[in-house]
Amino acid sequence: MKKLYFLLAACSASLITYSQGNSNVYSEAINKGFVTVEKPGMNQINQEKTGVVFWSDDFSDPTTWTIDNDTVGLGADYGWSIDNSVDGWFFSNPVSSTSLGNFAELNNGDATTGTQLSNVTYTMTTAAPIDILSLAGTEQVSLSFQQYGARFNDLQEILISVNGVTFTSVGDNLDKDVLSSAGGAPYDNPDTKVINLAPYIAGFSSSVWIQFRWTTNFPNSATNPNVWITYGWMIDDVELLTNPSNDLTINSYYFGSAGLPYYQIPTGQIAPIDFSAQVMNNGALDQTGSTLNVDITGASTYNGSSASSTIVVGAMDSLFTTTQFTPSSALGNCDISISVSSDSTDINPSDNAASETIAITDFTYARDQGVIDGGSFNAGEPYEVGNYFDIFADQDLKAIDVTVSSSSEAGAIIYAVIYSIDAASGDFIFEGNTDDYTLTASDVSGTANITLPLFSPLTLLSGRGYLAVVGAYGDGGASNDLVTATSGASEPQTSFYYDGTDLTWYYTTSTPMVRLNFDQTINIQERAETGISLKQNMPNPFNNTTIIEFELDKQMEISFEVLDITGKVVKVLNLGNMGVGAHQINLNSDSFRNGIYYYSIYNDEFKVTKKMLIQK
């Protein structure tokens, strides 16, 4: 399947956008664990069945774990502790584990009082090796534990060692929700996590050490000295269990046209859709006849499957449907069922299936899933945020839609811009924009979807890529005057964030609820209303001079002005009484700094405005 990646030198992972959900529908990990058939007592041996516990620890004896907190004399507020009470500032309840009693807890100071430490690592490791050869009799084993907590920019990681010296990462909590001021939530209490260790145990190792590691300032500890919020991490009832004989798991799946998923597709942009999945064999036996199956019902129907393959023990395989799905033009939902099967009966079929829904629409083109799970905000600074869209047929764009969070401020001024993508360089090229829109009290009283009409219709060309963004000027303060809602995760380098303070584009792994709107009934600011046709400056962006063309339908007094992003007038020209026809202005950037500017042609009755960008 084709996948799209833009190579932008300034891009980095989700620096400013926080979302509730880091689960990516485009590459969603579905790991719901194993069914424990029985649970023997502490360190008991059971070699007669698969899928059963052969070793466990409930932290009733703290000496079975070695703690390295990387700090001395700071108390229980820093690092790992093992007892039956909550020490952290955020959580009032302990992990609701099966055993109750003692549990392990990670803390890093108190975020409310600013006592957190940066650039630290805390570890908790089994004090003695676990003899898998004697206890399980097989290298086909998994690690299971119950947990409670929340994460921000910290890394909660699980590692193992087969020699007690070198530790290998086998899992983490990056699939969990991010908790921030824009949304999110703690983990389920308890949350059970299961990790297949078979791929990491080389040569039938007899001994394994288990380690839980927490690191601050992930993923930019070296370059970002800020102390990020630490909510805490609680762990209990750690178990090792033998893998069941037959257990396939959909580790991730993909669907989309040109490699990207679109959750609302206008009839004018219907294109063939591919399906694939990364399938893991977590069982103890090779899985013959492994097949990906996709069934679609609703407005359009489809039944497809991959070629069958054998997935060996501990291996991951990519399965692709052999035919594409092309929706009909019938409006409505298409319900997608994705599953994987083999010649054997799967002991845990719950992690073999997933579902999605897409909608065929009259004019809305959307990459978001439609349910708000977080937000992207500007913290009072100028910014733009939005999504890349593939265009499969020429079509006139009339507007850009955006869903704003109730955390936005009434009175904030927003706008939208459409950029084309230079296929060779990956640069964003300005194509069109909307007028300014001032958020009202009703816009921020709930969840508002706002339609921002373009100054003039823009024909989007087949085979091209376009970036649609919504922006805000910022008020220079710390408040979030615009919070753009997000929904679902985005494939890296396909959703973008422009920082108006450092004039840099970043990519975000959350999907902003910014959509294309092809509704031809939307009112556009027509030339007939003003008698003025103002064209986009060329070139744009520019570093020296640019040409601004406009046309008049009648003779009139005309003035020209340029405003910076704060609204300050930086240039005014009185053009006088000008006749009917085409005119142009040559604008020099010598007196301007880099950034976003607005230029207007106006008189006492009318004013027409467009946006330009200076990059020296």
Order of alpha helices (4+ residues) and beta strands (2+ residues): beta-beta-beta-beta-beta-beta-beta-alpha-beta-beta-beta-beta-beta-beta-beta-beta-beta-beta-beta-beta-beta-beta-beta-beta-beta-beta-beta-beta-beta-beta-beta-beta-beta-beta-beta-beta-beta-alpha-beta-beta-beta-beta-beta-beta-beta
